[in-house]
Amino acid sequence: MRLLFRLIGLGLLLLGVYFLGQNIYFSTNPYPYWWRGISADASILSLTIGVLLFFILPRSNKDLSIGAIALGILLVFASSRAILNPTSLWQFVISLMSFVGGYQLFTTGRLNI
């Protein structure tokens, strides 16, 4: 039964990513300056390393992964290749509820309501 709740939690996490990710577009427009491509590559590498470290490292070392994820997010905006469209309030609330509920179910196997 606990495995079922964790799978439902994973599904809710993915649903939250889907609802929030509908309004984020990544552009591959070429730029005349050479550092734009390096910044985009570094952001992808930093985000990937940060997410992997978040799941691999013990609880006491999570700050390193959060720093890598924050650096990746900053580099995405520095490369000017992320286009953020407006998100409706309901879509944001559904996404946030899915994230929080899915994370609680995925980590603990129960909801704290």
Phi, psi and omega per residue, in radians:
M1 nan -0.651 -3.134
R2 -1.144 -0.621 3.095
L3 -1.129 -0.657 3.113
L4 -1.107 -0.748 3.112
F5 -1.133 -0.644 3.107
R6 -1.187 -0.654 3.078
L7 -1.169 -0.679 3.064
I8 -1.119 -0.686 3.088
G9 -1.088 -0.735 3.091
L10 -1.106 -0.709 3.084
G11 -1.091 -0.711 3.101
L12 -1.169 -0.645 3.066
L13 -1.073 -0.779 3.116
L14 -1.155 -0.610 3.082
L15 -1.141 -0.701 3.079
G16 -1.102 -0.711 3.084
V17 -1.124 -0.687 3.139
Y18 -1.105 -0.855 -3.101
F19 -1.117 -0.707 -3.132
L20 -1.351 -0.578 -3.098
G21 -1.358 -0.134 3.123
Q22 -1.138 -0.432 -3.055
N23 -1.897 0.289 3.089
I24 -2.060 2.148 3.126
Y25 -2.092 2.471 3.083
F26 -1.928 2.205 -3.093
S27 -1.719 2.585 3.090
T28 -2.033 0.558 3.129
N29 -1.119 2.342 3.112
P30 -1.284 2.480 3.119
Y31 -2.050 2.617 -3.113
P32 -1.303 -0.248 -3.090
Y33 -1.671 2.442 -3.020
W34 -1.276 -0.428 -3.054
W35 -1.359 -0.239 3.130
R36 -1.113 -0.774 -3.139
G37 -1.205 -0.649 3.116
I38 -1.137 -0.702 3.134
S39 -1.131 -0.685 3.120
A40 -1.178 -0.732 3.104
D41 -1.129 -0.730 3.134
A42 -1.138 -0.609 3.133
S43 -1.171 -0.712 3.120
I44 -1.150 -0.772 3.108
L45 -1.109 -0.744 -3.127
S46 -1.141 -0.745 3.111
L47 -1.130 -0.728 3.134
T48 -1.123 -0.807 3.129
I49 -1.114 -0.704 3.135
G50 -1.104 -0.749 3.131
V51 -1.181 -0.726 3.107
L52 -1.099 -0.771 3.129
L53 -1.141 -0.563 3.132
F54 -1.078 -0.633 -3.126
F55 -1.580 -0.343 -3.083
I56 -1.621 -0.750 -3.035
L57 -1.236 2.667 3.034
P58 -1.205 2.944 -3.053
R59 -1.023 -0.585 -3.075
S60 -1.256 -0.309 -3.108
N61 -1.938 0.378 -3.106
K62 -1.216 -0.326 -3.126
D63 -1.089 -0.582 3.117
L64 -1.114 -0.738 3.139
S65 -1.228 -0.656 3.113
I66 -1.139 -0.651 3.083
G67 -1.133 -0.699 3.117
A68 -1.172 -0.673 3.107
I69 -1.168 -0.737 3.118
A70 -1.109 -0.707 3.090
L71 -1.103 -0.719 3.108
G72 -1.094 -0.705 3.116
I73 -1.151 -0.736 3.100
L74 -1.099 -0.686 3.140
L75 -1.226 -0.499 3.066
V76 -1.106 -0.778 3.137
F77 -1.280 -0.518 3.097
A78 -1.213 -0.520 3.135
S79 -1.409 -0.153 3.112
S80 1.015 0.591 -3.137
R81 -1.972 0.130 3.082
A82 -1.874 2.227 3.125
I83 -1.959 2.066 -3.121
L84 -1.812 2.032 3.071
N85 -1.584 2.755 3.122
P86 -1.070 2.502 3.127
T87 -1.993 2.369 3.113
S88 -1.269 2.733 -3.122
L89 -1.095 -0.691 -3.128
W90 -1.171 -0.676 3.121
Q91 -1.152 -0.673 3.108
F92 -1.180 -0.718 3.133
V93 -1.150 -0.765 3.116
I94 -1.099 -0.734 3.120
S95 -1.104 -0.794 -3.139
L96 -1.139 -0.709 3.097
M97 -1.121 -0.696 3.121
S98 -1.143 -0.727 3.098
F99 -1.051 -0.916 -3.044
V100 -1.172 -0.842 3.131
G101 -1.121 -0.724 3.121
G102 -1.150 -0.701 3.124
Y103 -1.151 -0.729 3.102
Q104 -1.115 -0.777 3.120
L105 -1.147 -0.671 -3.095
F106 -1.226 -0.673 -3.085
T107 -1.506 -0.718 -3.053
T108 -1.895 -0.366 -3.100
G109 1.480 0.152 3.105
R110 -2.643 2.833 3.112
L111 -1.781 2.372 3.060
N112 -1.720 1.586 -3.107
I113 -1.723 nan nan
